[in-house]
Amino acid sequence: MILLPLRSFVSLLLSGGGGADASGKGWGAATGGLRIRGVIVIPEALAMTQVEFNGEAGREWIAALPGEAAAYLERWGLRLAGPSMHGVASLVLPVERADGTPAALKLQLLDEESAGEAAALRAWDGDCVVRLLEHDEASGAMLLERLDAGRHLSVLPDTMAAVRVLAELLVRLNAVAAPEGVRRLGDIAGAMLDDVPEAVKALADPAERRLLERCAGAVREVVGEPGEQLLHWDLHYDNVLAPLVGSGRSEPWVVIDPKPLVGDPGFELLPALVNRFDEGQVLKRFDLMTEVLGLERGRARAWTLGRVLQNCLWELEDEEEGEGELMGEQVAVARALLTLRG
């Protein structure tokens, strides 16, 4: 296998006349009248993130991406319609279907977070969420409705207005029955609590150790009732896009990129508190979201502290004993919430 370099963008010219993917295997000429032309660019940031977080599996996935993209362009009758885009864990190619309809081809490494995405999108069925047009279960590849990638909720200058939009979208998302096979918050929370003792040892600051233990204590109070609603899990401002002009969408904002869970909606709030971070707005945003979502404030507080705990555990998992420290924004949110009466 040829490993792709991480120092520069990796491009594969798709000429329609045959070629080889990054493993050296030919992917062949397009058939059925479809000619694949253009350049697929794999951004360096995506490659480096995959290797950092997924090791050899991430490296192999990146190496196979050009050939995989070519295969799905041919399989679903697509042509490239713009430069590559990417998130932390996926490559997104703007494409057009055979009839000229704009779409987006999303390729991602299938893991426990992404495995339930297509099922959740089907359950939401396009109601304030990006529409799923095609899906390959084996690889996780998806063909999605194309949205306006240049206009996301972060463009709203009034942060509190943007928080209200997130909360109103969550009301609609959480109202839909969860499909079978989606990860459950109760299982995740139990595993988190099991990891707390080692994480506490990794922290150098006694005050941060106490803070982590208090977050864990809040989760223990609610872990027996983890909830049964369908959660997005990662709804922040950049995961809400405007529809394309002329798409027929009447709503101004559409949700993308769920990492679905079944659980309590209080576990949904943290992204709105830490993105576009403003320490003076933490409790204002929390109060607005709990009000719009109709959540019991004490439970929402506990599950939001649970999200802080989850993020901190991830940050500490590779730290040596006594060498770790918590992220400043997570600490600020936790301290603000801990001032509230449970």
N, C-alpha and C positions, 0 to 999 in steps of 0.2 A: 504494500500500500504506500502511495506517495503522500506524505504528510504536508499539508498546506502551510506555508510560512505565515507567521503571525505578525511580521513587521510591516506588511503592506496589504492593501486590498487584494483579494484574489478574484480574478475574472476568468470566465470561460466564454469564448465566442461560440454562440450557437448559430451555425451557418446553414443548417438544414441538409448538409451533405455528409453527415456522419461525423464522428469524433469519439473522444474517450472521456469518461468521467475521471474523478480524482483518484480512483482506485486503479486506473489503467484499463478498465473494461469499457468496451465500446457501447455507446448507447444508440448508435445507428441513425440513419436518416429518418426524417419524419415521413409518415405514410398517410394515405387517405387524403391527399391533396393539401395537407397542412405543412407549411414550411416555417420552422422556428428560426427567427432571426433576432439579433440583439445581443446584449451583454448582460449576464447575471453577475452582479458584484456581491461578494460576501464581505461585509464590513469587518475590519480588523477588530473592532470592539466586540462584535458578536463572537468571533472566533476565540478571542482571548477569554471572554466570560465563560464560554462553554468549557474550555480546557481548565480554567481555574476551578469551576464548580463541579464539573462532571468528569474530569480526568480523561482517561483513555476513551470512554464512551462519548464524551463531548468531542474529542479530537476526531474520532471515526465518523461521527455525524457530520461535522464540518467538511471532512474530506469527501463524503458522499453527496453533499448538498447539490453541487452543480448537476450531477447525473440524475438525482432525484427530482430536481426542478424540471429538467428537460422531459423526464418521463411523465410528470403530471401535466405539463403544458400540452403534450401530445395526447395523453389519455382523455383529458377533459376539453379538448378542442380550444385551447387558449392561445393568445398571442400577447407578448409583452407590451406594456403600454406606459412604461415609465421606469425610473431607476429603483433599485432595491431599497427597501426600508427594513428596519429591524427594531425589536425590543430587546429586553435582556435575554430572552430565551427563544426567539423565533425570527425567521426570515420571512418578510412579506413582500410579494411581488405584485405590483399593479398590473392587471391583465384585462383583456377584453375577451368575452365569449364569442363564439362563431357568429352570433347575431349582432355583435357590437355592444352588448351590455357590459358596462364596467363591472369589474369584480376584483377580488384580491386573493391571491394564492398564499396561504399561510403554511409554512413548513416549520416543524418544531420537533425536538427530541421528546419522545413520549415518556412521561414519568408520572408519578402519582398525582402531581398537581394538574397536569394537562390532560390526563386520561379521561376525566369526566366532562371536559369542555363541550364536546359536541352534544352529549346527552343533555346538558343544561341548556344549550342554545336551542335544541329541538323543543325542550319543555317551555321555554320562554316564547318560542315561535315568532320572533321578530317584534314582540311588544316592547318597545323602547330599547331593544337589543339588536345588534347586528344579525342579519339573516344568514343562516347556514344554507349554502347552495349545493355543495357536494362534500363528501367526507370519506376518507379511507381509514377504516378502523385499525388496520394493522400498523400503519405508520403515524397516524394522527394528523395527516395532511388534510387541510380543509380549504374549500373554495367558499369565500365569504362575499357578501354584499360589500361593494366599495363605498367608503365614506370619505369625507373631506379631511385628509390627514393634516392639512394646514390650519385647521380651525378646531381647537379642542377647548375644553372648559376653562383651561388656564388663561384664556384670552379675556375672560371677564375681569375687569379691574376690581370690582367689589368682591372681595373674598367671601364675605358672609352670604352674598347672593349666590355664589358658586356652591357654597356648602349647602344651602337650601336646595339647589338643584340636585346635588348628590343624594340628599335625604329623600327627596320626592321620588327619585329614580329607585332608591332602595325599597321604598314602600311597594312599588310595583313588582320589583324583582322578588322580594321576599314573600309575596302573596301567592306565588305559583308553587304547586306541589312538586316536591323533589322527585326526580326519576330514580330508578333503581341503580345501585352500584356507585353512587357518589360517596366520597369520603365523609366520615362523620366526625363532628367536632368532639364528641365525647371520647373517641379513641385518641384523637390528637392531644386533647387536654391531659388525658391520663399519661400519655408518653412524655409530655412536657414535664409534668410533676415528677416523674421518675428521674428526669435529667437534672433537676434543680440542685441536689446535693453536690454533684461534681462541678456544676457551673459556679456555685457559690465559692468553692475552693479556688477557682481560677481567678477570682476578683482580688485585686490588691487593696482596694479601699474598703474598710469596714462599713462605712456608710452605704456604699453601693451594695455590699453583701446584704445588709438589712433591707434595703429597698427591694432587691430581688426576692428575698424571702417574704416580704409583705405582698408583692405581686402574686407569688405562689399561694399565699394564704387566702387572698381574694378568690383565686380560681378554685381552691378547695371548697369554698363555701357554695359554689354553684355547679361544680362538676357533675353532681348527681342529677342535674336537670339541664342537659346540654342543648335542648331545643330540637325542633323538627322542621325548621324552615329552610328553604333553598337560599343559600348565601352566594354572593359573588366573590367575596374574600379580598378583592384587591381593587375596590372602586375608588380611584383617586381622579384628580382633574384631567390627567392626560389619557385616561381610559374612557373618556367621554368625548365623542366627536360629533361634529355637525354632519347632517346628511348631504349628499351631493345635490346641487341644484338640478331640478328636473327629475329627481329620483321618485317622486310621488310621496315621499315622507312628509307628513304634516307636522310632526314633532320637531322641535329645534335641536334636540340632543339625543344621541344614540350611544349605548354602552358597548364596549368591546372587552375582550381579553379576560373573561372570567376564569377563576381558579376555584371551581364550585366546591362547596361544603354543605352538609346538612347540619344545622345548628341554630344557635341563638343569634338574632340580629345584632345584639350588642357586640358581637365579635367583628362586625363590619365597620365600626366607627373610626378606628385609629388612622387609616390612610388620610382621612379628611382633616385630622388634627396635626399630622406631622408634615404633610406636603404643603407647600407655600407656608412654611412654618412661621408662626407668630406667637410667642409665648403668652402675650397678653390676650390672645383670642382663644386659647385652649379650652377654657371652661365655657366661653360663649358659644363656640362651635359645638361642644359636647351637649350643652343645654338645647341648642337649636335642633340638633339631630335627634335627641331623645324625644323632644316635643313632637316633631313632625312624624317620627316613626311610631309614636305612642308607646315608648318603652318605659318599663319600670326603672327608675334612675339608679337604684342600688345594683340591680342585676347588670345593667348596661355598664356601670362603672367597673364591676368585677370582671366582665368579659373583655372590656377595653384594656384593663390591666393584664388580662391574659394575653392579649395581642402584644403588649409591651414585653411580657415575659417571653413569648415565642421569638420575637425579634432579638432579644438579648441572648437567648440560648443559642440562636444561630451564630451570633457574633462571637460567642465565647467557646464554641465547640472545639476549636483547634488551639486554644490558648493553654499555655503551661500554667501550673498552679502558681497563683499569686502574681501573674503577669497581665491579667485581663483588665479591661475597663469598659464601662457601659457607654453607649452613644448618647451624646448630650441631649438631643431632642427627645429620645425615649425617656431619659431621666426627668426632663422637664415636664413631660406629659404625666408620667407616673406620680411625681410629687404634687402636681396640681390636682389630680384625681383623688389622691390620698387625703387631701384637705377636706374633701366632701364626706359627709356622713353616709356610711353604707346603707 
